[in-house]
């Protein structure tokens, strides 16, 4: 069996192979593959999971695949903090129904206040009960609020939050004084989304905010 990648849909190369050893896990196991050497800068990328040849001898257990995620890193396009702009930027559009993340200063230096908040807005005529998912991404790795659990250990979220009809609520995610740490680190992201607590359906859109420290 193998996992293969292509940039033209016809010529594939293997990025993982299991030729003669059976893999039979008893639970879901996270597997991470780096495809940047092939995928970077390409307008299209194709992935396929291959069974390979079979016979009447030893038969392996086959594929069980769930939650395939592709992640990438990119530089933050926000201006550097020196000199700091004095003009007030146009505020981002807040969704009629959904989650919106706000960071007071997305370009941090030591001594700045790190202040990340969320706003939940319900533009409908009935109340919503939602689960709040907020994640920190650092170059392809994720931690999940409110316990900031590592993606390798699971996913945390804030369940069963009710937003009244035609109303909104706000809350703090993180607030502290940014320490004197080694930098710079551009292209960091927070993401937020809402799921209906009963149906599990997406409420509004996935929202994201780019930040960096110098």
C-alpha positions as CSV (number, residue, x, y, z in Angstrom):
1,X,0.0,0.0,0.0
2,X,1.1,3.5,-0.6
3,X,0.2,7.2,-0.5
4,X,1.0,9.1,-3.7
5,X,1.1,12.7,-4.8
6,X,0.9,14.4,-8.2
7,X,0.9,18.0,-9.4
8,X,-0.6,17.2,-12.9
9,X,-3.0,14.3,-12.1
10,X,-1.2,11.8,-14.2
11,X,2.4,11.3,-12.9
12,X,2.3,10.2,-9.2
13,X,5.2,9.5,-6.8
14,X,5.0,7.7,-3.4
15,X,5.4,9.8,-0.2
16,X,4.7,6.8,2.0
17,X,4.8,3.0,1.4
18,X,4.1,-0.1,3.4
19,X,5.5,-3.0,1.3
20,X,5.8,-6.0,3.6
21,X,4.7,-5.2,7.2
22,X,1.1,-5.4,8.3
23,X,-0.3,-2.3,10.1
24,X,-3.4,-3.1,12.1
25,X,-4.1,-0.4,14.6
26,X,-6.9,-0.9,17.2
27,X,-7.8,2.8,17.3
28,X,-7.5,6.0,15.2
29,X,-3.9,7.1,14.9
30,X,-2.8,10.5,13.7
31,X,-0.4,10.4,10.8
32,X,1.5,13.5,9.5
33,X,3.2,13.6,6.1
34,X,5.3,16.6,4.8
35,X,4.5,17.2,1.1
36,X,6.0,20.7,0.9
37,X,8.9,19.6,-1.3
38,X,6.5,18.6,-4.0
39,X,3.4,20.8,-3.3
40,X,4.9,24.2,-2.6
41,X,4.0,26.7,-5.2
42,X,1.8,24.4,-7.2
43,X,-1.6,25.5,-8.5
44,X,-3.0,22.0,-8.0
45,X,-2.1,19.0,-6.0
46,X,-3.5,15.4,-6.2
47,X,-3.4,12.8,-3.5
48,X,-4.4,9.1,-3.7
49,X,-4.3,6.1,-1.4
50,X,-3.2,3.0,-3.3
51,X,-3.9,-0.6,-2.3
52,X,-1.2,-2.2,-4.5
53,X,-1.1,-5.8,-5.7
54,X,-3.0,-8.6,-3.9
55,X,-2.8,-12.4,-4.0
56,X,-4.1,-15.5,-2.2
57,X,-1.3,-15.5,0.4
58,X,-1.2,-13.0,3.2
59,X,-3.9,-10.3,3.2
60,X,-3.4,-7.1,5.1
61,X,-6.3,-5.2,6.7
62,X,-6.6,-2.4,4.1
63,X,-7.3,1.4,4.6
64,X,-9.4,3.1,7.2
65,X,-9.2,6.9,6.6
66,X,-10.9,9.8,8.3
67,X,-10.5,13.5,8.7
68,X,-7.9,14.3,6.0
69,X,-6.5,17.8,6.6
70,X,-4.1,19.8,4.5
71,X,-2.4,22.7,6.2
72,X,0.1,25.4,5.0
73,X,2.1,28.3,6.4
74,X,2.3,31.7,4.8
75,X,3.8,35.0,5.9
76,X,1.7,37.5,7.7
77,X,0.9,40.4,5.4
78,X,0.2,42.9,8.1
79,X,2.5,46.0,8.4
80,X,5.5,45.9,10.8
81,X,5.0,47.7,14.1
82,X,7.9,50.2,13.6
83,X,6.8,52.9,13.0
84,X,3.4,52.1,14.3
85,X,0.6,53.5,12.1
86,X,-1.6,56.2,13.6
87,X,-4.5,55.9,11.2
88,X,-7.4,53.9,12.4
89,X,-7.9,50.9,10.0
90,X,-11.3,50.1,8.7
91,X,-12.8,47.5,11.0
92,X,-13.4,44.0,9.6
93,X,-16.8,43.0,8.6
94,X,-18.7,41.3,11.4
95,X,-20.9,38.4,10.3
96,X,-24.7,38.7,10.7
97,X,-24.6,35.2,12.4
98,X,-21.4,33.6,13.4
99,X,-18.2,34.2,15.3
100,X,-15.8,37.1,14.9
101,X,-12.3,37.2,16.5
102,X,-10.6,40.5,17.5
103,X,-7.0,41.1,18.4
104,X,-6.2,44.6,19.7
105,X,-2.6,44.5,18.4
106,X,-1.7,41.8,15.9
107,X,2.0,42.8,15.7
108,X,3.4,42.4,19.2
109,X,6.7,43.5,20.8
110,X,7.7,42.9,24.5
111,X,5.4,44.9,26.9
112,X,2.4,45.0,24.5
113,X,-0.9,43.7,25.8
114,X,-2.0,40.5,24.1
115,X,-5.8,40.8,24.0
116,X,-7.8,38.3,22.0
117,X,-11.6,38.3,22.3
118,X,-14.5,36.7,20.5
119,X,-18.0,38.0,19.5
120,X,-20.9,35.7,18.8
121,X,-23.7,37.2,16.8
122,X,-27.1,35.8,16.2
123,X,-29.0,37.6,13.4
124,X,-31.9,35.1,13.4
125,X,-35.3,35.4,15.1
126,X,-34.8,32.4,17.4
127,X,-32.1,31.7,20.0
128,X,-29.0,29.6,19.1
129,X,-27.1,27.1,21.2
130,X,-23.6,26.6,19.8
131,X,-20.3,25.0,20.5
132,X,-17.4,27.4,20.2
133,X,-14.2,26.2,18.6
134,X,-11.1,28.5,18.7
135,X,-7.7,27.2,17.6
136,X,-4.1,28.6,17.6
137,X,-2.1,27.6,14.5
138,X,1.7,27.8,14.7
139,X,3.2,26.6,11.3
140,X,0.8,23.7,10.8
141,X,0.4,22.6,14.4
142,X,-2.8,23.4,16.4
143,X,-3.8,24.0,20.0
144,X,-7.5,24.3,21.0
145,X,-9.1,26.8,23.5
146,X,-10.1,26.9,26.3
147,X,-7.6,24.3,27.7
148,X,-5.2,24.8,24.8
149,X,-4.9,21.0,24.3
150,X,-2.4,19.9,21.7
151,X,-3.9,18.6,18.5
152,X,-2.1,15.3,19.1
153,X,-4.1,14.8,22.3
154,X,-7.6,15.8,21.0
155,X,-9.8,18.8,20.5
156,X,-11.2,21.1,23.2
157,X,-14.1,23.5,22.8
158,X,-16.7,25.5,24.8
159,X,-20.0,23.6,24.6
160,X,-23.7,24.7,24.8
161,X,-23.4,28.5,24.7
162,X,-26.7,30.1,24.1
163,X,-27.0,33.4,22.1
164,X,-30.4,35.0,22.2
165,X,-32.4,35.9,19.1
166,X,-31.1,39.1,17.3
167,X,-28.4,39.6,19.9
168,X,-24.7,39.0,20.5
169,X,-22.3,38.1,23.3
170,X,-18.6,38.7,23.8
171,X,-15.9,37.0,25.7
172,X,-12.2,37.0,26.4
173,X,-9.9,34.3,24.9
174,X,-6.5,35.5,26.1
175,X,-5.3,38.6,27.8
176,X,-1.7,39.1,29.2
177,X,1.4,41.2,28.8
178,X,3.6,39.9,26.0
179,X,6.9,38.8,27.4
180,X,10.5,39.3,26.1
181,X,10.7,36.3,23.8
182,X,13.0,35.4,20.9
183,X,11.5,36.5,17.5
184,X,10.4,37.3,15.0
185,X,7.6,34.8,14.3
186,X,5.3,36.0,11.4
187,X,2.3,34.2,10.0
188,X,0.7,32.9,13.1
189,X,-3.1,32.4,13.1
190,X,-6.1,32.1,15.4
191,X,-9.2,30.4,13.9
192,X,-12.8,30.4,15.2
193,X,-16.0,28.6,14.2
194,X,-19.4,27.7,15.6
195,X,-21.2,24.4,15.4
196,X,-24.9,23.9,16.3
197,X,-24.8,22.0,19.6
198,X,-27.7,19.7,18.5
199,X,-27.1,19.0,14.8
200,X,-23.4,19.7,14.6
201,X,-23.9,21.9,11.6
202,X,-21.7,24.9,10.8
203,X,-23.1,28.3,12.0
204,X,-21.7,31.1,9.8
205,X,-18.3,30.9,8.4
206,X,-14.8,29.9,9.6
207,X,-13.1,33.1,10.7
208,X,-9.3,33.7,11.1
209,X,-7.0,36.4,12.3
210,X,-3.3,36.7,11.4
211,X,-0.7,37.9,14.0
212,X,3.0,38.0,14.7
213,X,5.5,38.9,17.3
214,X,8.8,40.8,16.7
